[in-house]
Amino acid sequence: MRLEGRTAVITGAGSGIGRASALLFATNGAHVVLADRDAAGLRETMAGIREVSGGGSTHVGDVGDADFANAVVAGIVAQHGRLDVLMTAAGFSCGGTVLTTDPADWDAVFRTNVGGTWLWSRAAVPQMQRQGRGSIITLASQLAIAGGRGNSAYIAAKGAIISLTRTMALDFADDGIRVNAIAPGAIDTPMLRRSFARHADPEPVREASRNRHAMKRFGRAEEVAETALHLASDASSFTTGTVMVVDGGWLAA
């Protein structure tokens, strides 16, 4: 029970890495607060949490909305008096180069990925400062390090998250707050499947992506969740400002 008695807020908890992390955190004793725009997905995640006798709550809204972030964090602090972990797992990708990406889509990608990281961190940090401790876990991507084709807004946003993570780690180290990013490879999630579906012939694209990993497979959300648990727990007490790559050897290949 590595998170016994702790509270954790996870955005993007309706599916994928956010859901897997919520379930693992709950299994390890955390009270998990779930935020997502997908109400049905949140219900499924919460059902899984109840199966492992975990506690939590669901909150439906736009993670890029400052009022939503502030209200959820204020509610958990009022109820539990603390906030130990924030994981900003909500993500959105639209595909396209800088020539083909619509400005509205570009803004939507940055609103969810970068705005969702900034606003929820902004809401959580004051309580973590009062406690003198806390862990913030952001979601980057191996593509922010390696680069990639046809996904300019998403890759740029994930690069911004890495930079934001590092500067927050420096800004709040004296407050006992650790801030780290996870950079997953291609993980078998609904968002990855949607990205392949954007192509006229998805299967060759899917196979090229799978084979780009040294391990010749896609990752599982549960594998990324294990890294998130490490960063959320005291096992990573001397780890801050880093990017933990969980990419099946993508960057090494």
Sequence and secondary structure as in RCSB ss.txt:
>XXXX:A:sequence
MRLEGRTAVITGAGSGIGRASALLFATNGAHVVLADRDAAGLRETMAGIREVSGGGSTHVGDVGDADFANAVVAG
IVAQHGRLDVLMTAAGFSCGGTVLTTDPADWDAVFRTNVGGTWLWSRAAVPQMQRQGRGSIITLASQLAIAGGRG
NSAYIAAKGAIISLTRTMALDFADDGIRVNAIAPGAIDTPMLRRSFARHADPEPVREASRNRHAMKRFGRAEEVA
ETALHLASDASSFTTGTVMVVDGGWLAA
>XXXX:A:secstr
 TTTT EEEEETTTSHHHHHHHHHHHHTT EEEEEES HHHHHHHHHHHHHTT EEEEEES TT HHHHHHHHHH
HHHHHS   EEEE       B TTTS HHHHHHHHIIIIIHHHHHHHHHHHHHHHHT EEEEEE  THHHH  SS
BHHHHHHHHHHHHHHHHHHHHHGGGTEEEEEEEE SB SHHHHHHHHTSSSHHHHHHHHHHHSTTSS B HHHHH
HHHHHHHSGGGTT  S EEEESTTTTT 
